[in-house]
Amino acid sequence: MTASREAQVLEHVAKQLVDDPSAVVVTETNDHDIRKLHLAVGEADVGKVIGRGGRMAKAIRALLKVVATRDGTKVDLEID
């Protein structure tokens, strides 16, 4: 299965943020009309992806929303 554009964007952004890009794993599931993305990173890098006060996670979600809107879908992001 080919990864969606949203998953590709998420993986690219996450790999740029973390110290260990090889630990970045993006999984994707479809739940009715919503595409759910799960981002797993190394334990030491979770804080970098979430950011202070959740600002980085909010920015990533906003970026994914733009990509999903262009594709005519909805997206939900969970960071593990």
C-alpha positions as CSV (number, residue, x, y, z in Angstrom):
1,M,0.0,0.0,0.0
2,T,1.3,3.4,-1.0
3,A,1.4,6.0,1.8
4,S,-0.9,9.0,1.4
5,R,0.5,12.4,0.8
6,E,-0.4,13.3,4.4
7,A,1.6,10.4,5.7
8,Q,4.6,11.3,3.5
9,V,4.5,15.0,4.7
10,L,4.3,13.9,8.3
11,E,7.2,11.5,8.0
12,H,9.3,14.1,6.3
13,V,8.6,16.8,8.9
14,A,9.1,14.4,11.8
15,K,12.4,13.2,10.5
16,Q,13.7,16.8,10.3
17,L,12.7,17.5,13.9
18,V,14.1,14.4,15.7
19,D,17.7,13.4,16.6
20,D,17.1,9.7,15.5
21,P,15.2,9.8,12.1
22,S,15.4,6.0,11.8
23,A,13.0,5.7,14.8
24,V,10.2,7.6,13.0
25,V,7.3,5.4,12.1
26,V,4.1,6.6,10.5
27,T,1.1,4.3,10.4
28,E,-2.1,5.1,8.7
29,T,-5.7,3.8,9.1
30,N,-9.0,4.9,7.5
31,D,-12.0,5.3,9.7
32,H,-15.0,6.2,7.5
33,D,-14.1,9.5,6.0
34,I,-11.2,10.4,8.3
35,R,-7.6,9.3,7.8
36,K,-5.9,8.6,11.1
37,L,-2.2,9.0,11.2
38,H,-0.1,7.6,14.1
39,L,3.4,9.0,14.6
40,A,5.8,7.0,16.7
41,V,9.3,8.5,17.5
42,G,12.1,7.6,19.8
43,E,11.3,8.1,23.5
44,A,13.9,10.9,23.7
45,D,12.4,12.8,20.8
46,V,8.7,12.9,21.8
47,G,9.2,16.3,23.4
48,K,10.7,17.7,20.3
49,V,7.8,16.6,18.2
50,I,5.2,17.9,20.7
51,G,7.0,21.1,21.4
52,R,6.6,23.5,24.3
53,G,3.0,23.7,25.2
54,G,2.1,21.6,22.3
55,R,2.9,24.3,19.7
56,M,4.9,22.1,17.4
57,A,2.2,19.4,17.4
58,K,-0.4,22.0,16.7
59,A,1.6,23.4,13.8
60,I,2.1,19.9,12.3
61,R,-1.7,19.2,12.6
62,A,-2.4,22.5,10.8
63,L,0.0,21.6,8.0
64,L,-1.6,18.1,7.7
65,K,-5.0,19.7,7.6
66,V,-4.0,21.9,4.6
67,V,-2.7,18.8,2.7
68,A,-5.8,16.8,3.5
69,T,-8.1,19.6,2.5
70,R,-6.4,19.8,-0.9
71,D,-7.0,16.1,-1.3
72,G,-10.6,16.4,-0.1
73,T,-10.2,14.3,3.0
74,K,-9.9,14.8,6.8
75,V,-7.0,13.8,8.9
76,D,-6.4,13.1,12.6
77,L,-2.9,12.9,14.1
78,E,-1.9,10.9,17.2
79,I,1.6,11.1,18.5
80,D,2.9,8.1,20.5
